[in-house]
Amino acid sequence: MYLTIKETAEHLSIPESQLKALIQQKRIRTIHDGQQLLINRDQFSTHFEQVEKYKRMIQDYLDEPIPEDLDVKDED
């Protein structure tokens, strides 16, 4: 499904100016239909999957219990 710049900005919850900057940097692929730029919405699914994966990894790390404190004796 292809979206306009305005629809894509709403979908990604970012300002249109930031989206246009990403397009100029060639970080987002577009096609031109003769009147406007269109963006394939599916290109963001991998990104969102990776974000969710990293969120789960961080949460798993934070949920891991703190190990018992080792009884370290000073030899001095």
C-alpha positions in Angstrom: 0.0 0.0 0.0 1.4 3.4 -1.0 1.0 6.5 1.2 1.4 10.2 0.5 4.0 12.2 2.5 1.3 13.5 4.8 -0.2 10.0 5.4 3.3 8.5 6.0 4.2 11.3 8.5 1.0 10.5 10.4 1.7 6.8 10.3 5.2 7.3 11.6 4.2 10.0 14.1 6.9 12.4 12.8 6.7 15.9 11.3 6.5 16.1 7.5 9.7 18.2 7.4 11.6 15.4 9.1 10.1 12.9 6.7 11.1 15.0 3.7 14.6 15.3 5.1 14.8 11.5 5.4 13.6 11.2 1.8 16.3 13.7 0.6 19.0 11.7 2.5 17.7 8.6 0.6 16.9 6.8 3.9 13.3 6.3 2.7 12.5 5.0 -0.8 9.8 6.8 -2.8 8.2 6.6 -6.2 6.8 9.5 -8.2 3.4 8.9 -9.9 3.6 12.0 -12.0 2.0 14.3 -9.5 3.3 13.4 -6.0 5.8 11.2 -4.2 4.4 8.0 -2.8 5.9 5.8 -0.1 5.5 2.1 0.3 4.2 1.5 3.8 5.7 -2.0 3.9 9.3 -0.8 4.0 8.7 0.3 7.6 7.5 -3.1 8.8 11.1 -4.5 9.2 12.1 -1.4 11.1 9.2 -1.6 13.5 9.9 -5.4 14.0 13.5 -4.6 14.9 12.5 -1.8 17.3 10.1 -4.2 19.1 12.8 -6.9 19.2 15.3 -4.5 20.9 12.6 -3.3 23.3 12.0 -6.9 24.4 15.8 -7.5 24.7 16.2 -4.4 26.9 13.2 -5.3 29.0 14.6 -8.9 29.5 17.9 -7.4 30.6 16.3 -5.1 33.0 14.1 -7.9 34.4 17.1 -10.1 35.1 17.7 -10.3 38.8 20.8 -8.8 40.3 23.3 -11.5 41.3 24.2 -12.1 44.9 27.0 -10.0 46.1 30.3 -12.0 46.2 31.9 -12.0 49.6 35.2 -10.5 48.8 37.6 -10.1 51.7 40.4 -7.7 51.7 43.7 -9.5 52.2 45.5 -6.5 53.7 
